Amino acid sequence: MIIFNKPAVQRVAQIYAESRQAKRLEKGAGNTAYSDEVTLSAEGRELQTMLHKLHTAPDIRPRAEELKVAVENGTYRVSPKQIAEAILRARKGS
């Protein structure tokens, strides 16, 4: 039995030969410079901007930890004047 006479095997051999020929042509053409380009949507650009701001924001964890400890110990004191000013600012903003 001769396996090379089967049409399917001959077609596979032909495809393989064409593939090898195409690779030779690519190598002969030299190093072709390819470039990729990425275009972000408006939402993507906005997300990128927010992530950048998040990474460049100051770390507030040490101050938050200090406040947490002060509240737990009962040593945190609230200024009535600051509360009143914050209420007035909030009322003006709405």
C-alpha positions in Angstrom: 0.0 0.0 0.0 1.4 3.4 -1.0 0.3 6.1 1.4 1.5 9.0 -0.7 -1.1 8.4 -3.4 -3.9 9.4 -1.1 -5.3 12.8 -2.0 -5.6 14.0 1.6 -1.9 13.2 2.3 -0.9 14.9 -0.9 -2.9 18.0 0.1 -1.2 18.2 3.5 2.2 17.8 1.9 1.4 20.6 -0.5 0.3 23.0 2.3 3.4 22.1 4.2 5.6 23.0 1.2 3.7 26.2 0.6 4.2 27.2 4.3 8.0 26.5 4.0 8.2 28.6 0.9 6.4 31.5 2.6 8.8 31.3 5.5 11.8 31.4 3.1 10.3 34.5 1.4 9.8 36.2 4.8 13.4 35.6 5.7 14.7 36.8 2.4 12.7 40.1 2.7 14.9 41.0 5.7 13.8 42.2 9.1 10.5 43.9 8.6 9.7 46.3 11.4 6.2 45.8 12.8 4.5 48.2 15.0 1.4 47.8 17.2 -0.9 50.6 18.0 -3.4 50.8 20.9 -6.2 53.3 21.0 -8.1 53.6 24.3 -11.8 54.4 24.5 -12.9 57.5 26.4 -13.8 55.2 29.4 -10.3 53.6 29.2 -8.6 57.0 29.2 -10.7 58.1 32.2 -9.9 54.9 34.0 -6.2 55.3 33.3 -6.3 58.9 34.6 -8.1 57.7 37.8 -5.5 54.9 38.4 -2.7 57.4 37.9 -4.3 59.8 40.5 -4.8 56.8 42.9 -1.1 55.8 42.6 0.1 59.3 43.1 -2.2 60.2 46.0 -0.6 60.5 49.4 -0.9 57.6 51.8 -3.5 58.4 54.4 -3.3 55.1 56.3 -1.0 56.4 59.1 -3.2 59.3 59.9 -6.3 57.1 59.7 -4.7 54.6 62.1 -3.9 57.4 64.6 -7.5 58.6 64.5 -8.7 55.0 65.0 -6.5 54.5 68.1 -7.6 57.9 69.5 -11.3 57.0 69.1 -10.8 53.6 70.6 -8.9 55.1 73.6 -11.4 57.8 74.1 -8.8 60.5 73.6 -10.1 61.8 70.3 -11.6 65.3 70.8 -14.0 66.9 68.3 -14.0 70.7 67.9 -17.6 72.0 68.0 -16.4 75.0 66.0 -15.0 72.8 63.2 -18.3 70.8 63.1 -20.3 74.0 62.8 -18.1 75.3 60.0 -18.4 72.0 58.1 -22.2 72.1 58.5 -22.3 75.6 57.1 -20.0 74.8 54.2 -22.2 71.8 53.4 -25.4 73.9 53.5 -23.9 76.5 51.2 -22.8 73.8 48.7 -26.4 72.3 48.4 
